[in-house]
C-alpha cells in the first residue's frame, strides 16, 4: 500500500517535485516531465514516457547514454499530448526526435498527436512502440510494453549518444524491440495512493502468469511454485517465443515489480542464469533489480533481448542517470545554460539575423506582450475565482506566471536585435516552461507557432501574414488540446475570433478594425460559455457546478484580445 502522501490526487506531482529537487544537478523540470542538461555535441532526442508509478521508468532513465527526456503522466495514466509536445520541444537539439513508449491505447494516441504537431513545426519526429509482453497477444504488434521498455530505451539512448542520425536511432530502436521478449508473473496487486484496496488481486497462494502491470488479464492463475520451477516457467516461456533467426547472445533483465526483495531476485537469478546457459545462450551484462515497477505490486518479470553486434554495442554502452549507471560515464559541466535569478537554468541560443521589417515588428510584438502582462496582472484574482468554481483556481496565477516569463524572454531577445518571429518563439518557449499545466503548454506552443509563421526574413509584412500567424496560433492549440467549439474551453472564443478576423481582412477592412470586431466576437463567445457544460479538462467531473460560470480560459483570451484592440483596458466585472 502507498502510505506516504499529502493529497492522493496530487501524489504524482508531489513526488516528481522531490525527484527534480534531488537531481537538479543533471536534469531540469519542464511542463510535463524532465530533460537532461545538455552536454557535448547535439544528438537525436530520445523521449521516453508513460504514467507515474513505474519508477525508475520513466524519469529515472533520463541522462547520458539513455533518455534525453521523459514525459510523466499521472499514476498509471498516459501523459497528455501537450505534455509530450512540451518535453520533446525542450529536449530537441536540432537533430530530430524519437518518441518511445509501451504499447497502450492512451500512449499511442497522445504521443501520436504530439508527433503530428512536432512534424508540422519542421521537427523530424519518429515513434518506436515497445511490444515485448508475450503473454498479452500472439501478434507482436498487439503486445503490451512492459519491462522490455528498459531494453529498447537503452538501445535508443546509446544509439543517439553514439551520434547516429534520426534514421539510425529509429532503426536501432525498432531492431531492439523486434529482438525483445518479456514474461511476467504477479503475486499481489498494487494499491493506488489513498485507496483502501488493491487495484487488482491475486488469489492467495497463487501467481498470475502474464498478468499486466495495471492488472490487465494474463494467461492463467496457478499455484505458486518453488523458485527453481518459477525460473523454469519464465525461461521456457521466453525461449518458446524467441524471435525468428535469434542468435545465441542475450541481454537479460530480471525485474522486480515493486515489493519483491532484491534477495529474492538474486536467488531466482541463480537458476535463471543456469537455465539460459544450459540452453546454449551467452549472457551479456544481465540486469537484476527494480527497473520497471508498478507501485507496490508483488511480482517479477524476465526480459530477454537477443543481441547482434550492434545491439550488444548499444546495450553495453556507458550510461549515467538517476536510477541507472553503467561504468559511470563522466558528466561534463553542462554547457549552453545560464542560471536565472530564481536559481533555475535556461538554455542559451544564438539570435538569428532578422530583416529590418522583422526588427520593427519585434517592437510591436513586445508592446503587445507588455499589454497582455498588464491585463493579466490586473485580472489575476478574478480569473482565479472563475476557475475555482469547477477547477483548481490556478488559471489566473498560471497565466501571470506564463506572461511574466514570456515577457522577460521577449525583452532579452529584442534587446539582442531579434526579429518578431524569434521574439514570439522565445516568449512561447518560456511561457510553456514556467506557466505550468496544460494551458501553459498550449499558450506557449501557440505563441511559438505564430512566430514560426511570420519568419524573420520578410522585407515587409502584410495583413495576410498576420492573419496566417493567428491561424497558426489557433492550429497549435487545436492540434495539442483537441478541443472543439462547445467543449467549454479557450477554443470557444479562439475560433470565432480567428474566423471573424480572417473575414474582416478578406473583405478589405483595415487590420485594426478587423481585429477590434473579432475581439468583440471573442468576448461575446467567452461570456456565452457560461451556459455550456464542460466536456474536457479538470472541470468536466464538475460539469453541473460550472453551468452559469464562463470558462476561465475563454475569458482570459477574450480579455487579452479585447485589450490588445484598445477597446478598453481594465478589470473584469465580478
C-alpha positions as CSV (number, residue, x, y, z in Angstrom):
1,X,0.0,0.0,0.0
2,X,1.2,3.5,-0.8
3,X,1.3,5.2,2.6
4,X,3.3,8.4,2.2
5,X,1.3,11.2,0.6
6,X,-0.4,14.5,1.3
7,X,-3.3,14.8,-1.1
8,X,-3.6,11.4,-3.0
9,X,-4.8,13.3,-6.1
10,X,-1.5,15.3,-6.1
11,X,0.8,12.3,-5.5
12,X,2.3,12.2,-8.9
13,X,3.1,16.0,-8.9
14,X,4.4,16.0,-5.3
15,X,6.8,13.0,-5.8
16,X,8.0,14.5,-9.0
17,X,8.8,17.8,-7.4
18,X,11.0,15.9,-4.9
19,X,12.7,14.0,-7.7
20,X,13.5,17.2,-9.6
21,X,15.0,18.8,-6.5
22,X,17.2,15.8,-5.8
23,X,18.6,15.5,-9.3
24,X,18.8,19.2,-10.2
25,X,22.5,18.8,-11.0
26,X,21.8,16.7,-14.1
27,X,18.3,17.4,-15.3
28,X,15.7,20.1,-15.3
29,X,11.9,20.0,-15.0
30,X,9.7,21.3,-17.8
31,X,6.0,21.2,-18.1
32,X,5.1,17.5,-18.4
33,X,8.4,16.0,-17.4
34,X,12.1,16.4,-17.3
35,X,15.0,16.8,-19.7
36,X,18.7,16.2,-19.3
37,X,21.0,19.1,-19.1
38,X,22.8,19.1,-22.4
39,X,26.4,18.1,-22.5
40,X,28.6,17.6,-25.5
41,X,27.5,17.7,-29.2
42,X,23.8,17.9,-30.2
43,X,22.2,14.5,-30.7
44,X,18.9,13.0,-31.6
45,X,16.5,13.5,-28.7
46,X,15.1,10.2,-27.3
47,X,11.9,10.9,-25.3
48,X,10.5,8.1,-23.2
49,X,7.3,8.3,-21.2
50,X,4.1,7.0,-19.7
51,X,2.2,7.1,-16.4
52,X,3.7,7.6,-13.0
53,X,4.1,4.6,-10.6
54,X,6.7,2.7,-12.6
55,X,9.9,4.2,-11.3
56,X,12.7,4.0,-12.4
57,X,10.7,4.2,-15.6
58,X,10.4,6.8,-16.8
59,X,12.1,9.9,-15.3
60,X,14.8,7.8,-13.6
61,X,16.2,6.9,-17.0
62,X,17.0,10.5,-18.2
63,X,20.7,11.1,-18.5
64,X,23.9,10.5,-20.5
65,X,23.7,7.4,-22.8
66,X,20.0,6.9,-22.1
67,X,16.9,9.1,-22.5
68,X,17.1,12.8,-23.4
69,X,13.8,13.5,-21.7
70,X,10.9,11.8,-20.0
71,X,7.2,12.6,-20.1
72,X,5.5,11.8,-16.8
73,X,1.7,11.3,-16.6
74,X,-0.5,10.8,-13.6
75,X,-0.4,7.4,-11.8
76,X,-1.0,4.7,-14.4
77,X,-2.3,7.4,-16.8
78,X,-0.9,8.3,-20.2
79,X,0.6,11.8,-20.3
80,X,-1.3,14.3,-22.5
81,X,-0.3,15.2,-26.0
82,X,0.5,18.7,-24.7
83,X,2.9,17.2,-22.1
84,X,4.6,15.1,-24.7
85,X,5.0,18.0,-27.0
86,X,6.4,20.2,-24.2
87,X,9.1,17.7,-23.2
88,X,10.0,17.0,-26.8
89,X,10.4,20.6,-27.7
90,X,12.5,21.2,-24.6
91,X,14.8,18.3,-25.4
92,X,15.1,18.8,-29.1
93,X,18.7,19.6,-30.2
94,X,18.2,20.1,-33.9
95,X,18.7,16.5,-35.0
96,X,15.3,15.1,-34.7
97,X,13.2,13.4,-32.0
98,X,12.3,9.7,-31.3
99,X,9.3,9.2,-29.1
100,X,9.2,5.8,-27.4
101,X,6.7,4.2,-25.0
102,X,4.9,1.0,-24.2
103,X,2.0,-0.2,-26.4
104,X,-1.1,1.2,-24.6
105,X,-4.0,2.9,-26.3
106,X,-3.7,6.3,-24.5
107,X,0.0,6.5,-25.1
108,X,-0.4,5.6,-28.8
109,X,-3.0,8.4,-29.2
110,X,-1.3,11.2,-27.2
111,X,2.3,10.6,-28.4
112,X,0.9,10.3,-31.9
113,X,-0.9,13.7,-31.6
114,X,2.3,15.3,-30.3
115,X,4.3,13.8,-33.1
116,X,1.9,15.3,-35.7
117,X,2.3,18.8,-34.1
118,X,6.1,18.5,-33.9
119,X,6.3,17.5,-37.6
120,X,4.2,20.5,-38.5
121,X,6.8,22.6,-36.9
122,X,9.5,21.0,-39.1
123,X,10.9,18.7,-36.3
124,X,11.6,15.2,-37.8
125,X,9.8,13.0,-35.3
126,X,9.8,9.2,-35.2
127,X,7.9,6.8,-33.0
128,X,9.1,3.5,-31.6
129,X,6.5,1.5,-29.7
130,X,7.6,-1.3,-27.3
131,X,5.7,-4.5,-27.7
132,X,7.6,-7.1,-25.6
133,X,4.9,-8.8,-23.4
134,X,4.5,-12.3,-24.9
135,X,1.5,-13.1,-22.6
136,X,-0.6,-10.3,-23.9
137,X,-1.1,-11.3,-27.6
138,X,0.2,-13.7,-30.2
139,X,0.6,-10.9,-32.8
140,X,3.8,-8.9,-32.0
141,X,2.3,-5.5,-32.9
142,X,-0.6,-6.0,-30.4
143,X,1.5,-6.9,-27.4
144,X,1.8,-4.6,-24.4
145,X,5.0,-2.9,-23.5
146,X,6.4,-3.8,-20.0
147,X,9.9,-4.3,-18.7
148,X,11.2,-4.5,-22.3
149,X,10.8,-0.8,-22.3
150,X,14.1,-0.6,-20.5
151,X,15.9,-2.7,-23.1
152,X,14.6,-0.7,-26.1
153,X,15.1,2.7,-24.4
154,X,18.7,1.8,-23.5
155,X,19.5,0.9,-27.1
156,X,17.8,4.1,-28.4
157,X,19.7,6.3,-25.9
158,X,23.0,4.7,-26.7
159,X,22.5,5.0,-30.4
160,X,21.7,8.7,-30.0
161,X,24.7,9.2,-27.8
162,X,26.9,7.5,-30.4
163,X,25.9,10.2,-32.9
164,X,23.6,8.3,-35.2
165,X,21.2,10.3,-37.2
166,X,17.4,10.0,-36.6
167,X,17.1,7.3,-39.2
168,X,19.8,5.3,-37.5
169,X,18.4,5.8,-34.0
170,X,14.9,4.8,-35.1
171,X,16.3,1.7,-36.9
172,X,18.2,0.6,-33.8
173,X,15.2,1.0,-31.6
174,X,13.0,-1.0,-33.9
175,X,15.6,-3.7,-34.0
176,X,15.8,-3.8,-30.3
177,X,12.0,-4.1,-29.9
178,X,11.9,-6.9,-32.5
179,X,14.6,-8.8,-30.5
180,X,13.0,-8.3,-27.1
181,X,10.6,-10.6,-25.2
182,X,9.2,-10.4,-21.7
183,X,7.0,-12.7,-19.4
184,X,5.8,-11.5,-16.0
185,X,4.1,-13.0,-13.0
186,X,2.2,-11.3,-10.3
187,X,2.0,-12.4,-6.6
188,X,-0.2,-9.5,-5.4
189,X,-1.8,-6.3,-6.7
190,X,-0.9,-2.7,-6.2
191,X,-2.7,0.0,-4.3
192,X,-3.2,3.5,-5.7
193,X,-2.3,6.4,-3.3
194,X,-5.2,6.9,-0.9
195,X,-7.1,3.8,-2.0
196,X,-8.3,1.4,0.6
197,X,-8.0,-1.7,-1.5
198,X,-5.7,-3.0,-4.3
199,X,-6.3,-2.2,-7.9
200,X,-6.4,-5.9,-8.5
201,X,-5.8,-9.1,-6.5
202,X,-4.2,-12.5,-7.0
203,X,-5.7,-15.5,-5.2
204,X,-3.7,-16.4,-2.0
205,X,-1.0,-19.0,-2.7
206,X,-1.1,-18.4,-6.4
207,X,0.6,-16.3,-9.1
208,X,-0.9,-14.7,-12.1
209,X,1.1,-15.7,-15.2
210,X,1.2,-12.9,-17.7
211,X,-0.9,-10.5,-15.6
212,X,-0.3,-6.9,-16.7
213,X,1.3,-4.3,-14.6
214,X,-2.0,-2.4,-14.3
215,X,-4.0,-5.6,-13.7
216,X,-4.6,-6.5,-17.3
217,X,-5.6,-10.1,-17.9
218,X,-2.9,-12.7,-18.2
219,X,-2.7,-16.3,-19.3
220,X,-3.8,-18.1,-16.1
221,X,-3.6,-18.3,-12.4
222,X,-1.7,-21.2,-11.0
223,X,-0.2,-22.4,-7.7
224,X,2.9,-20.6,-6.6
225,X,5.8,-22.9,-7.4
226,X,9.3,-23.1,-5.7
227,X,11.9,-20.7,-7.1
228,X,13.5,-23.3,-9.4
229,X,10.2,-24.1,-11.0
230,X,9.4,-20.4,-11.4
231,X,12.7,-19.9,-13.1
232,X,11.9,-22.8,-15.5
233,X,8.5,-21.3,-16.2
234,X,9.9,-17.9,-17.1
235,X,12.8,-19.1,-19.2
236,X,10.8,-21.7,-21.1
237,X,8.1,-19.1,-21.9
238,X,10.6,-16.8,-23.5
239,X,12.6,-19.4,-25.4
240,X,9.3,-20.6,-26.9
241,X,8.6,-17.1,-28.1
242,X,12.2,-16.3,-29.3
243,X,12.4,-14.1,-32.5
244,X,12.9,-15.9,-35.7
245,X,16.6,-16.4,-36.5
246,X,17.6,-15.4,-33.0
247,X,21.3,-15.7,-32.2
248,X,23.0,-17.1,-29.1
249,X,23.6,-13.9,-27.1
250,X,21.0,-12.4,-24.8
251,X,20.7,-9.4,-22.6
252,X,18.5,-10.5,-19.6
253,X,16.6,-8.3,-17.2
254,X,15.2,-9.9,-14.0
255,X,12.9,-7.2,-12.9
256,X,11.1,-6.7,-9.5
257,X,7.7,-5.1,-9.8
258,X,7.6,-3.3,-6.5
259,X,7.7,-5.4,-3.4
260,X,9.8,-8.3,-4.4
261,X,13.0,-8.1,-2.5
262,X,16.4,-8.0,-4.1
263,X,17.5,-11.1,-2.2
264,X,14.5,-12.9,-3.8
265,X,15.6,-11.7,-7.2
266,X,19.2,-12.8,-6.6
267,X,18.0,-16.2,-5.6
268,X,15.8,-16.6,-8.6
269,X,18.6,-15.3,-10.9
270,X,20.9,-18.1,-9.9
271,X,18.6,-20.6,-11.5
272,X,17.6,-18.4,-14.5
273,X,21.3,-17.9,-15.4
274,X,21.9,-21.6,-15.2
275,X,19.0,-22.4,-17.4
276,X,20.0,-19.8,-20.0
277,X,23.5,-21.2,-20.2
278,X,22.2,-24.8,-20.4
279,X,20.1,-23.6,-23.4
280,X,23.4,-22.6,-25.1
281,X,22.9,-18.8,-24.6
282,X,25.6,-16.4,-23.7
283,X,24.5,-13.9,-21.0
284,X,25.6,-10.3,-21.7
285,X,25.5,-7.7,-18.9
286,X,22.5,-9.1,-17.1
287,X,20.5,-6.6,-15.0
288,X,18.7,-7.7,-11.8
289,X,16.7,-5.3,-9.8
290,X,13.7,-2.8,-10.0
291,X,13.8,-1.2,-13.4
292,X,10.1,-1.0,-14.5
293,X,7.8,-1.3,-11.5
294,X,4.1,-0.9,-10.6
295,X,3.8,0.9,-7.3
296,X,3.7,-1.8,-4.6
297,X,2.9,-4.7,-6.8
298,X,4.3,-8.1,-5.9
299,X,5.8,-9.9,-8.8
300,X,8.7,-10.4,-11.2
301,X,9.4,-10.4,-14.9
302,X,12.1,-11.8,-17.1
303,X,13.1,-10.0,-20.3
304,X,15.5,-11.3,-22.9
305,X,16.8,-9.2,-25.8
306,X,18.6,-11.3,-28.4
307,X,21.7,-9.5,-29.5
308,X,23.6,-8.9,-32.7
309,X,26.9,-7.0,-32.8
310,X,25.2,-3.5,-33.0
311,X,22.6,-4.2,-30.3
312,X,25.3,-5.6,-28.0
313,X,27.4,-2.4,-28.5
314,X,24.4,-0.2,-27.5
315,X,23.3,-2.5,-24.6
316,X,26.8,-2.4,-23.0
317,X,27.5,1.3,-23.7
318,X,28.0,3.7,-20.8
319,X,25.0,5.4,-19.2
320,X,24.5,7.7,-16.3
321,X,21.1,8.5,-15.0
322,X,19.5,9.0,-11.6
323,X,18.4,5.3,-11.4
324,X,20.9,3.5,-13.7
325,X,24.7,3.8,-14.0
326,X,26.9,1.6,-16.2
327,X,30.6,2.1,-15.9
328,X,29.8,5.6,-14.7
329,X,30.1,7.7,-17.8
330,X,31.6,11.1,-16.7
331,X,29.3,14.0,-16.9
332,X,30.9,17.2,-18.0
333,X,29.8,20.6,-16.7
334,X,26.5,21.5,-18.5
335,X,27.3,23.8,-21.4
336,X,25.0,26.2,-23.1
337,X,23.0,27.1,-20.0
338,X,22.8,30.2,-17.8
339,X,21.3,30.4,-14.3
340,X,18.1,32.5,-13.8
341,X,17.7,34.8,-10.8
342,X,15.4,32.3,-9.2
343,X,18.1,29.6,-9.4
344,X,16.7,27.8,-12.4
345,X,18.5,27.1,-15.6
346,X,17.7,28.1,-19.2
347,X,19.4,27.3,-22.4
348,X,21.3,30.0,-24.3
349,X,21.0,30.3,-28.1
350,X,22.4,32.5,-30.8
351,X,19.9,35.0,-32.2
352,X,19.4,34.6,-35.9
353,X,19.7,37.6,-38.3
354,X,16.5,39.4,-39.0
355,X,15.3,41.8,-41.7
356,X,14.7,45.5,-40.8
357,X,11.0,44.9,-41.1
358,X,11.2,42.0,-38.7
359,X,13.1,44.0,-36.1
360,X,10.5,46.8,-36.3
361,X,7.7,44.3,-36.0
362,X,9.5,42.8,-32.9
363,X,8.9,46.1,-31.1
364,X,5.2,45.8,-31.8
365,X,5.2,42.2,-30.6
366,X,7.0,43.3,-27.4
367,X,4.4,46.1,-26.8
368,X,1.6,43.5,-27.3
369,X,3.2,41.2,-24.7
370,X,3.5,44.2,-22.3
371,X,-0.2,44.9,-22.8
372,X,-1.0,41.3,-22.1
373,X,1.0,41.3,-18.9
374,X,-0.8,44.4,-17.7
375,X,-4.2,42.9,-18.4
376,X,-3.4,39.6,-16.8
377,X,-1.9,41.1,-13.6
378,X,-5.0,43.3,-13.3
379,X,-7.4,40.4,-13.6
380,X,-5.4,37.6,-11.9
381,X,-7.7,37.3,-8.9
382,X,-10.9,37.4,-10.9
383,X,-9.7,34.7,-13.4
384,X,-8.8,32.5,-10.4
385,X,-12.3,33.0,-8.9
386,X,-13.8,31.9,-12.2
387,X,-11.6,28.9,-12.4
388,X,-12.2,27.9,-8.8
389,X,-16.0,27.3,-9.5
390,X,-15.3,24.0,-11.2
391,X,-11.5,23.8,-11.3
392,X,-8.5,24.3,-9.1
393,X,-8.5,28.1,-9.1
394,X,-5.0,28.5,-10.6
395,X,-5.8,29.9,-14.0
396,X,-5.1,33.5,-13.1
397,X,-1.8,32.7,-11.4
398,X,-0.7,30.3,-14.2
399,X,-1.4,32.9,-16.9
400,X,0.5,35.6,-14.9
401,X,3.5,33.2,-14.5
402,X,3.4,32.5,-18.2
403,X,3.2,36.1,-19.4
404,X,5.9,37.2,-17.0
405,X,8.3,34.6,-18.2
406,X,7.3,35.2,-21.8
407,X,7.8,38.9,-21.5
408,X,11.3,38.5,-19.9
409,X,12.4,36.2,-22.6
410,X,11.0,38.5,-25.3
411,X,12.8,41.5,-23.9
412,X,16.1,39.6,-23.8
413,X,15.6,38.6,-27.5
414,X,14.5,42.1,-28.5
415,X,17.5,43.7,-26.8
416,X,19.7,41.3,-28.7
417,X,18.4,42.5,-32.0
418,X,15.9,39.7,-32.7
419,X,13.0,39.9,-35.2
420,X,9.4,39.4,-34.3
421,X,9.4,35.7,-35.2
422,X,12.3,35.0,-32.8
423,X,10.8,37.2,-30.1
424,X,7.5,35.3,-30.2
425,X,9.2,31.9,-30.3
426,X,11.3,32.8,-27.3
427,X,8.2,34.1,-25.5
428,X,6.3,31.0,-26.3
429,X,9.0,28.6,-25.1
430,X,9.5,30.5,-21.9
431,X,5.7,30.7,-21.3
432,X,5.4,26.9,-21.7
433,X,8.3,26.2,-19.4
434,X,7.3,28.5,-16.5
435,X,3.4,28.7,-16.5
436,X,2.8,25.0,-15.7
437,X,-0.3,23.0,-16.6
438,X,-1.8,22.2,-19.9
439,X,-2.8,25.8,-20.6
440,X,0.8,26.9,-20.2
441,X,1.9,24.4,-22.8
442,X,-0.9,25.4,-25.2
443,X,-0.3,29.1,-24.9
444,X,3.5,28.6,-25.3
445,X,3.1,26.4,-28.3
446,X,0.6,28.8,-29.9
447,X,2.9,31.8,-29.5
448,X,5.8,29.9,-30.9
449,X,3.7,28.7,-33.9
450,X,2.7,32.3,-34.6
451,X,6.3,33.3,-34.6
452,X,7.3,30.4,-36.9
453,X,4.5,31.5,-39.3
454,X,5.8,35.1,-39.5
455,X,9.5,34.3,-40.0
456,X,12.2,37.0,-39.7
457,X,13.2,37.1,-43.4
458,X,10.5,39.2,-44.9
459,X,11.1,42.6,-46.4
460,X,7.6,43.6,-45.5
461,X,4.6,42.2,-43.7
462,X,1.0,42.2,-44.9
463,X,-2.3,41.9,-43.1
464,X,-2.5,38.4,-44.6
465,X,0.8,37.5,-42.8
466,X,-0.8,38.5,-39.5
467,X,-4.0,36.5,-40.2
468,X,-1.8,33.5,-41.0
469,X,0.0,33.9,-37.7
470,X,-3.3,33.9,-35.8
471,X,-4.3,30.8,-37.7
472,X,-1.0,29.2,-36.8
473,X,-1.7,30.2,-33.2
474,X,-5.1,28.5,-33.4
475,X,-3.8,25.4,-35.1
476,X,-1.2,24.7,-32.4
477,X,-3.9,24.8,-29.7
478,X,-6.3,22.6,-31.7
479,X,-3.5,20.1,-32.5
480,X,-2.4,19.7,-28.9
481,X,-5.6,20.3,-27.0
482,X,-8.0,18.5,-29.4
483,X,-10.9,20.6,-28.2
484,X,-13.8,21.8,-30.4
485,X,-16.3,24.6,-30.2
486,X,-18.8,23.7,-27.5
487,X,-16.4,21.9,-25.2
488,X,-16.3,24.9,-22.9
489,X,-12.6,25.8,-23.4
490,X,-10.4,28.5,-24.8
491,X,-11.4,27.3,-28.3
492,X,-14.9,28.6,-27.9
493,X,-13.5,32.2,-28.0
494,X,-10.5,31.5,-30.1
495,X,-12.0,30.0,-33.2
496,X,-14.8,32.7,-33.6
497,X,-12.1,35.3,-33.1
498,X,-9.8,33.8,-35.8
499,X,-12.7,33.4,-38.2
500,X,-14.0,36.9,-37.8
501,X,-10.5,38.4,-38.2
502,X,-9.9,36.5,-41.4
503,X,-13.3,37.5,-42.8
504,X,-12.7,41.2,-42.0
505,X,-9.3,41.3,-43.6
506,X,-10.6,39.4,-46.7
507,X,-13.4,42.0,-47.0
508,X,-10.8,44.8,-47.2
509,X,-11.2,46.2,-43.7
510,X,-8.1,47.8,-42.1
511,X,-6.4,45.3,-39.9
512,X,-7.0,47.3,-36.7
513,X,-10.7,47.5,-37.4
514,X,-10.9,43.8,-38.3
515,X,-9.1,42.9,-35.0
516,X,-11.4,45.1,-33.0
517,X,-14.5,43.4,-34.5
518,X,-13.0,40.0,-33.9
519,X,-12.2,40.9,-30.3
520,X,-15.8,41.8,-29.7
521,X,-16.9,38.4,-31.0
522,X,-14.3,36.7,-28.8
523,X,-15.6,38.5,-25.7
524,X,-19.2,37.6,-26.6
525,X,-18.4,33.9,-27.2
526,X,-16.4,33.7,-24.0
527,X,-19.3,35.0,-22.0
528,X,-21.6,32.6,-23.8
529,X,-19.6,29.6,-22.4
530,X,-21.4,30.2,-19.1
531,X,-24.3,28.1,-20.5
532,X,-22.1,25.3,-21.6
533,X,-21.3,22.0,-19.9
534,X,-17.5,21.2,-20.0
535,X,-16.5,18.2,-21.9
536,X,-12.8,18.3,-21.5
537,X,-10.3,19.2,-18.8
538,X,-10.5,19.3,-15.0
539,X,-13.9,21.0,-14.9
540,X,-15.5,18.0,-16.7
541,X,-16.2,16.0,-13.5
542,X,-17.9,19.1,-12.0
543,X,-20.0,19.8,-15.1
544,X,-23.2,20.8,-13.3
545,X,-21.4,23.1,-11.0
546,X,-19.7,25.0,-13.8
547,X,-23.0,25.9,-15.5
548,X,-23.6,29.6,-15.1
549,X,-20.0,30.5,-15.0
550,X,-17.9,31.2,-18.1
551,X,-14.8,29.2,-18.9
552,X,-11.7,30.8,-17.4
553,X,-9.5,30.0,-20.5
554,X,-12.0,31.5,-22.9
555,X,-12.5,34.5,-20.6
556,X,-8.8,35.3,-20.4
557,X,-8.4,35.0,-24.2
558,X,-11.3,37.4,-24.7
559,X,-9.8,39.8,-22.2
560,X,-6.4,39.8,-23.9
561,X,-7.6,40.3,-27.5
562,X,-10.0,43.0,-26.3
563,X,-7.3,45.0,-24.6
564,X,-4.9,44.5,-27.5
565,X,-7.6,46.0,-29.7
566,X,-7.7,49.1,-27.4
567,X,-11.4,48.6,-26.8
568,X,-10.9,49.3,-23.2
569,X,-8.4,48.4,-20.5
570,X,-9.2,47.5,-17.0
571,X,-10.5,44.7,-14.9
572,X,-13.3,42.1,-15.4
573,X,-16.6,42.7,-13.6
574,X,-17.1,40.5,-10.6
